[in-house]
Amino acid sequence: MTDAKKRIAWGITGAGEKLTETFAIMKDIQEKYKDDLEIRVYVSKSGDQVVKYYGIFRKLEQYFENAWVEINANSPFLAGQIQLGKYDVVIIAPCTSNTVAKISLRIADTLLTNAAIMGQKAGIPLYIMPSDFKEGTIVTKLPNGKDLELNITREDVEHVEKLAKMNNTYVFEHPEYIYQICEEHACK
């Protein structure tokens, strides 16, 4: 990279699981390292609906100077920017089981799946926090504060396991891990 600032491409998909916690951590990192780090936010079409549902859409615009919503798989042209080395790391968090499956099956038909696969090919570290990390029942919070019980299937977890075996690709379960990612790649 030619800029002094490190850059993180943060992708948000249509998963609500741990979205508010992830937002708080990314905001904290952006504030702590504002002189040395820039986080650019890329929201999928489904993610656009979810960030509005959770009431953080305006906050994304407020706290992150650069935030875009997907128009199609190549607009904004994130994949090209990743290939050109404009990012030090790509983080997709939270990540739906749909996006995880598409990346594991090499289907690059959305902004974030296209960017992830191109990043893998270009050797850019890709970190993914799947909403469906392990098999079993989880309880998540809805924006209204109510609990929602979800059953995570073996099939969803198989895609996560496949991702974890891919080059330059790392999966993690908890938003707090983003601090470690930042320390390793962008906040030195």
Secondary structure as UniProt FT lines:
FT   STRAND          6..12
FT   TURN            17..18
FT   HELIX           19..32
FT   TURN            33..36
FT   STRAND          37..43
FT   HELIX           45..53
FT   TURN            54..55
FT   HELIX           57..63
FT   STRAND          66..69
FT   TURN            73..74
FT   HELIX           78..83
FT   TURN            84..85
FT   STRAND          89..95
FT   HELIX           97..104
FT   TURN            105..106
FT   HELIX           111..122
FT   STRAND          126..130
FT   STRAND          136..141
FT   TURN            143..144
FT   STRAND          147..152
FT   HELIX           154..164
FT   TURN            167..168
FT   STRAND          169..171
FT   TURN            175..176
FT   HELIX           177..185
//
